[in-house]
Amino acid sequence: MVPSHAAAPVCALVLLCIITFMLGTGRRGLVNLAGAWRHAYDERRATTRDLAARLSSSAEERSIAVRMATLNERTRIARDIHDNVGHLLTRAIMQTEASKVVAQARGETDAAQALSDIGITLQEAMSMMRRSVHDLADDGTDFVTMIEDATQCPSTLKVQVTNGIANAPAPVARCCCALIREALANTVHHSHASHAEVTLRDFPAFWQIVVQDDGGNDSGMPGERRSYEHKRGMGLADIEDRVHALNGTCAFGPHGSGWRVFASIPKAGFTLPSASRA
């Protein structure tokens, strides 16, 4: 039997052990609860980020779809006006000229003069319609899409595109696409290249287009590459004409491990299409 004077310390020790055990258990519970809360918080943040990314991607896709639909509709309208209204105006001009000739043959001077004035008005209407159609078609030009289409190569040639030009006037866009198509066609037809790089750069004063392949300087086909360099085949001559028409410079020939086509087009005289018009 424990003496009464020793019972108090023993009870206190037991009580302290119980309290310590309970505090430890409670602390572990709090730690586990805090861990579970942090895990739930992280999962909620991840879900929020994922949802925001999906919403952003969806909004961007919708914006691209709307833009492409708008551009396609503008192109369709321009084509319809050109084909239908242009045809009617052409027929009216021809009928007016024929009637004027008949009036002149009959000596009907006043009628001939009136028909001549009508013909001039119709010619002005035709010129105005053509300018409007060209402007409308140019507004429907999506530079990035045009470049993507131009770099599609139906062969085993792998084409890497680095496009640093977000937008360009329609004449420049058409020139870039023609250059890229012709350069890649030459690579496919006149070399054994397996890889080509298309690089477009937007500098403050000019646009630059470079097409480089790895087909070797002579590509294993004697004379063909050199014939293009010295005799300038029709395709490369067409590239030169297009670039020079825009006051640009063009060069092509062996470079590095293959063949390079290079062009630079100055920005002077061009106005970039505004985003609001797109």
Salt bridges, closest charged atoms under 4 A:
GLU43 OE2 - HIS39 NE2 2.88
ASP50 OD2 - ARG54 NE 3.11
GLU73 OE2 - ARG76 NH2 2.48
ASP80 OD2 - ARG76 NH1 2.67
ASP83 OD1 - HIS82 ND1 3.31
GLU97 OE1 - LYS100 NZ 3.45
ASP138 OD1 - ARG174 NH1 3.15
ASP139 OD1 - ARG277 NH2 2.56
ASP142 OD2 - ARG67 NE 3.15
GLU197 OE2 - HIS195 NE2 3.61
ASP202 OD1 - LYS267 NZ 2.41
ASP213 OD2 - ARG225 NH2 3.12
ASP218 OD1 - ARG226 NH1 2.96
GLU224 OE1 - HIS190 ND1 2.80
ASP238 OD2 - ARG242 NE 3.09
GLU240 OE1 - ARG232 NE 3.08
